[in-house]
């Protein structure tokens, strides 16, 4: 079963703007253990260094979590 924070992060990706859905992401590498603050790295293999500087990652709003029946 995936780490609970991983599910929240993935949900936030899906709830983001449509242009973000076109972004290719690599396999997530989770460094944190259960009941620790979530710490992970996700490669973005198709981005140039210039484009990478323009990427903004945010957690979805509480409203979006509620809409999809997820705990925040």
C-alpha positions as CSV (number, residue, x, y, z in Angstrom):
1,X,0.0,0.0,0.0
2,X,1.5,3.4,-1.0
3,X,2.6,5.8,1.7
4,X,-0.4,8.1,2.7
5,X,1.6,11.2,1.8
6,X,2.4,9.8,-1.5
7,X,-1.3,9.4,-2.3
8,X,-1.9,13.1,-1.3
9,X,1.0,14.3,-3.5
10,X,-0.3,12.3,-6.4
11,X,-3.8,13.6,-5.9
12,X,-2.4,17.2,-5.9
13,X,-0.7,16.5,-9.2
14,X,-4.0,15.3,-10.7
15,X,-5.9,18.3,-9.3
16,X,-3.4,20.9,-10.7
17,X,-3.8,22.9,-13.9
18,X,-4.3,21.0,-17.1
19,X,-0.9,22.1,-18.5
20,X,0.8,20.3,-15.6
21,X,-0.7,17.1,-16.6
22,X,1.5,17.0,-19.7
23,X,4.6,17.0,-17.6
24,X,6.5,13.7,-17.6
25,X,7.6,12.6,-14.1
26,X,10.1,9.9,-13.2
27,X,9.7,7.3,-10.4
28,X,9.3,8.8,-7.0
29,X,12.0,8.1,-4.5
30,X,10.7,8.4,-0.9
31,X,13.4,9.0,1.7
32,X,11.1,9.4,4.8
33,X,9.7,6.6,6.9
34,X,6.2,6.1,8.1
35,X,5.0,8.8,10.6
36,X,7.9,11.1,9.5
37,X,7.5,14.3,7.5
38,X,7.2,13.4,3.9
39,X,10.5,13.6,2.0
40,X,10.8,12.5,-1.6
41,X,12.4,13.3,-4.9
42,X,10.7,13.1,-8.3
43,X,12.8,13.4,-11.4
44,X,11.5,15.5,-14.3
45,X,13.4,13.9,-17.2
46,X,12.1,15.9,-20.1
47,X,12.6,19.4,-18.8
48,X,15.5,21.6,-19.8
49,X,17.3,23.4,-16.9
50,X,15.6,26.7,-18.1
51,X,12.2,25.1,-18.0
52,X,12.9,23.5,-14.6
53,X,13.4,26.9,-13.1
54,X,9.8,27.8,-14.1
55,X,8.2,24.8,-12.6
56,X,6.0,25.5,-9.6
57,X,4.7,22.6,-7.4
58,X,2.0,23.2,-4.8
59,X,-0.3,21.2,-2.6
60,X,-3.9,21.2,-3.7
61,X,-6.3,23.5,-1.8
62,X,-8.4,22.1,1.1
63,X,-11.5,22.5,-1.2
64,X,-9.9,20.1,-3.8
65,X,-9.1,17.5,-1.1
66,X,-12.8,17.7,0.1
67,X,-14.1,17.5,-3.4
68,X,-12.2,14.2,-4.0
69,X,-13.0,12.8,-0.5
70,X,-9.3,12.9,0.6
71,X,-7.9,13.7,4.0
72,X,-5.3,16.5,4.0
